[in-house]
C-alpha cells in the first residue's frame, strides 16, 4: 500500500516567543491519499491559512510531523523547503500571482528556471501544458490582456509544469464570477479525474462539496472529516 501524499501527525503551530503563545493548530492528524481530492473549510480564525502555509511548505510545524510523499519535511531548512515547493507542490492562488511583465508562456516556464533542465528542452512541455488548459491561442499574451478565468488557467498550467505530487488550491475562484468559477472548478475536477492529488482551501460550501472529502476546521482542530 502506498504512503499518503500528505500525512500530518499531531501537528501543532504556535506563534510568539513569550507565554502565553498563540496556539493556532492544536494536534492536527490528517492523511490525504494519492489521487484524492480533499477540501478544507472553516471560518476566519479557524486555522485554515496556517494549515495552508504548513501544507505548502511555506512554514514549519511547531510540534508534530508533516510527511509529504513519505518524507518528513517538518524540520527542513528554508533551502530544502524552497526545493520542495518548486518540485513537489503546484500552487493555485486566489490572486493568480502571475508576473505582469511576462507572457503566458513565460509565466508557465518560471518554475523550470530553478530546475536542472535547460529552457530549450522544456519549450515543447510548456506548450503542451498551456494547450491542456485551453490557452494555446493566448501563449504570447500578457496577463493584462487576459480575463480573470484565463489568468487562473495560466496559474493552473504553471502549477502543473513540474508534474507535482500535490496541487494546493487556495480559494481558486475567490476573484471570479459564477460562470468563470464553474469553468475553473471543472478544470480542477478533470485534473483530479486524471489522478492528481488535490487539496483545496475554501470558505464556500458549494465549492467544498465538489471534492471527495471535506475537512472542517474550528479553532485549530478538525471537527469533521468525511465525504463531501
N, C-alpha and C positions, 0 to 999 in steps of 0.2 A: 504494500500500500504506500502511495506517495505521501511525502510530508506535505502539510498545508503550505500554500503560498505565504500566508500570514499566520503567525501564532503569537498572540500576546499572552503572557503568563504572569499573572499577579502584578500587573503594571500599575505603578503609582507615579504621579507627577506633582511635584511641589514647586512653588515659586517663592523667592525670598530667601534671605540668609538668616534672618533672626526669627525666633519663635514669637508668636505663632505664625508659621509659614502658611501660605495659601495652598491648600490641598485640593487640586483640581481633578485629578483622576485617582480613583480610590479602589485599587485592586481589580483592574480590568483583565478578564480572561476572554479571549476571542480567537477563534480559528476561522480562516477562510480557505476553502479547498481550491485546488487548481480548477479553473474553469467556472468558478462560482461567481454569481452577481449578487452583491450584498449592498444594501443601503443603510446608512447610519443617520438617524434623525435625533432631534432634541431641540428644545427651546434655547434661546440665548442664555448663555451661562451654564449650559449643561455639560460642557467639556468637549463639544464637537470639534472646535478649532484646534484645541490642544491635541486631541486624538489624531486629527488630520496631520498636524505637524510631526507627530511621532511616526505615523504610518508612512509619511513621505520622507522620512529621514532628514527632516528639517530641524529636529531637536532630539535629544536623548531622554530616555526614561530616568526618573529619579530612583526607582526601585523596580525590580522585576525584569523580565526578559522579553525582547522582541526578536522573533525569528522570522527572517524574510528568506524564503526559499531554503530553509533549513540552517541558515547562518544567523547567529545571534549578533545583531547589529547594534544592540543597546549600549555598547561601550566603544563603538568605533570612533576613530578620530574624525575631525572635520574633513580631511582629505579623503578618507575612506568613505565617509557618508556622501561626499560630492560625487565620487565614482559610482556609488550605488544609485544615487538619484538619476544620473545620466544613463546608466546602462540597464537598470532593473525596474525603474518606475516611469510610467508615462503619465504626466500631469495634464489635466484638463481643468482650467481655471474659469471662474465666472467672468473675469475681465479679459480673457483671452491671452493677455501677456505677450502679444506679438511685438516685434521690433518694427516701429513705423517706417524706418528708412529702408527696410529690406523687402524684397518681393516675396510673394507666396513661396516660390521655390527656395529662396534663400532662408526664409524663416523655418521651413521644414528641415533644411540642411543643417541648421545651427547645432543640434546635439551631436552631429557627426564630426564637428570640428574638434571635439575633445576625445575622439576615439583613435584607434590605430590605423583605420583605413584611409587611403588617400581620397581627397574630394572627387577627383576624376573618376575613381572606381565606383562612386556611390551615386553618380548622376542618374543612372537608369533606375536605381532603387527609389530615389526621390520622386521621379516622375510616376513610378508605379503607385506609390503611396498617395500622391496627390490625385491620381486618377481614381483610386479606391474610394475617396471621399467625394468624388464628383466634381472636381475643380480643375480638370485638365486645361480648360479654356481660360483659367484665371492665374496660371502659374507665374506670369510676369507682371501681375498687378500688385500694387502696394495695398496694405491694409486699409488705407483711407478710401480706396476705390471699391471696397467690398461691403456687402451688407453684414449685419451682426451675425446672421446664421452662417454666412460664408467664412467670416473670421473664426467662428468656433470650429468649423470644419478644418480650417488650416491648423488650428490648435490641436485638433484630434490627429491630423496627419503627422504633425510634429511629435506628438506623444507616441505614435506608433513606429517612428522611423528606426529606433534601435531594437524593435521587437521585444518590448519589456515583459517581465513576468507579471506585472500588475499595472492596470490602468486605474488611476486615482483621480476621481472627478469631484471637484468642489463646486457645488451649486452651478452645474454647467449650463443651465437655462435661465439663470437669475437675471440676465440682461437681455433676454429675448422675448418677443411676443409669443402668443399662444401657438400660432401656426408654425413659426420657426422653431419653437421649443419642441414641438412634436417631431419635426424633421430630425433634429439633433438627437433626441431620445431614441428615435427609430434607428439611427445610425449606431448608437451605443448598444441597442438591443441586438443588432446584426453582428457587431463585434463580439458580443457575448456568445451568440449562437455559433460563431466561428471558433469558439474555445477560449476566448480571452477571459482572464480573471479581472473582475471589475468591482471596485468599492466606490460608492457614490455617497458624498455628504450632501444632505438636502434637508430643508425645513418643510418641504411640500409633500404632504401625504400621498397625493396622486402620483408624483414622480417616484416616491419611495416604493409604491405598490407595484411598479413595473419590475422590480428586482425579484430574485428568488427568495430572498430572506431579508427581513427588516430587523435592525438592531436599534433599539431606543435607549438613549442616554438621558439620565436625570441626575443632576447634582453629582456628576462624576462617576456614576455606577450604571451598569447595564440593568435596566428594569424589565426589558422584554427582548427576546431574540427568537424569532420564529418566522414562519412562512409569511411573505408579504401579502 
